[in-house]
Amino acid sequence: MAADPVTVGVLSLHTSKETKAILNAVEDLGHDTEWLRTENTSISVNDGSAVLEPSVDVLANRMLLSNTEQPAEELGLVNAFSRLVPTLNEPSAVMTAIHKLSTATALASNDVRVPDVTLALSGDQLNAVRERYGDEAVYKTAIGTHGGGTWKVGPDDPVNAKVGNRYAFLQELVSQENVRNRDLRVYVVGDEIVGAMYRYAPDNDWRTNVALGGSVENATDDLPEEAADMARRATDVIGLDYAGVDLVEGDEGWFVLEVNPTAGFKGLYQATQVSPAPYIARLAIDRAGGEVDDERVEDLANVLDDSRPTAQPHEAVAQDVEPAVIGYTEEIVLSGTSGSTSVVAKSDTGATRTSIDTSLAADIGAGPIKSITRIRSGSSKQSRSRPVVDVVVGVGGNQHTVTASVEDRSHMDYPVLLGRDILGNYQVDVSRRVDSDTSDTPEEEEESEEATDE
């Protein structure tokens, strides 16, 4: 072991088991750590010299750019930091990876097989090519939005060039007949595959995300050679140091769907009992010129250590900042797969979930149905079932991607009811409203949520 340990920084403004596991692995390998986050990070240029605080020898980039409304802001931060210190998952590579069309074009240009896709800057152009994709197609936002942004559309479903403020595209649906929906996640660090798993769609969905209830199965020992080669190649083409590569098998072989620079560890560890954290830690230490015991890396990989790391700074005392004010009624912008529209919505802090009118949901292409929720009237003990769909809600210049319940609100005064999933970000002033004073119809509120077959 080198006499002088190196200092590995992990750049992550959120708290996650992945960030904590990497920091703990670095320390277990005998080196120093810093967690760069809101409480302790700054960059200065004084007299022509640029300085990053805290000082580190290498940086592991774990910024979740796909989960922020303005990824360019945080990507700019990473870019500034990477000018001063060697960075794993450099910003130019991450920009390609988080934009799914950039990923597809980069891979296709380097002979890595991807599904057919079309992104057009106008809805007319996008709908004009819809027939290329058969009876069912995948419709995605180019950059993910808080876990949403993926739909399955039929031949008569209109699609829009944008969903909210994100460009969207059509993609070929790759599948095999009489085979349960699944994909393959391969985790690559450097040029090494540290683990792989099959992810199976839950009974009530076609998507395989573990966060949506999908199940996992270890695929490391019987990983198809073609898929392994494509995963390594895809990571190299995009320029990432570590990534979770998602592939799907069709009649023509394997296709790369996405190359995720901040793929989670939980599902992979559940399936394989292998944590990528020590491998990422070793790569960072090597990049900074430090030394690592490879056998120790193998031992540490058997445990996903997400305990509080010593590098986690104490959270600053929150300042008393007044939240933005929203009225009892507000004009909002509602966006789905086929368009956007402005409507007046009512605020209801008693409702857990935002609710939209059935015909309005159809007009904007809200969907697909993700689950079923039960709601009950405030004056009744009976409950009724309502479908739940993805929708983007614009309020006062902010956008919120939520799972809204769909109901017939034609007898109500407002086509949209804003629930606490959105109102939790605001202070509601019941005396402020954008429309004339009316007598409101009593609303219904959510009781419980139950998954169901579509």
Secondary structure, 3 states (H helix, E strand, C coil): CCCCCCEEEEECCCCCHHHHHHHHHHHHCCCEEEEECCCCCEEEEECCEEEEECCCCEEEECCCHHHCCCHHHHHHHHHHHHCCCCEECCHHHHHHHHCHHHHHHHHHCCCCCCCCEECCCCHHHHHHCHHHHCCCEEEEEEEEECCEEEEEECCCCCCCCEECCEEEEEEECCCCCCCCCEEEEEEEECCEEEEEEEEECCCCCCCCCHHHCCEEEECCCCCCHHHHHHHHHHHHHHCCCEEEEEEEEECCEEEEEEEECCCCCHHHHHHHCCCCHHHHHHHHHHHCCCCCCHHHHHHHCCCCCCCCCCCCCCCCCCCCCCCEEEEEEEEEEEECCCCEEEEEEEECCCCCCCEEEHHHHHHHCCCCEEEEEEEEECCCCCEEEEEEEEEEEEECCEEEEEEEEEECCCCCCCCEEECHHHHCCEEEEEEEECCCCCCCCCCEEEEEEECCCC
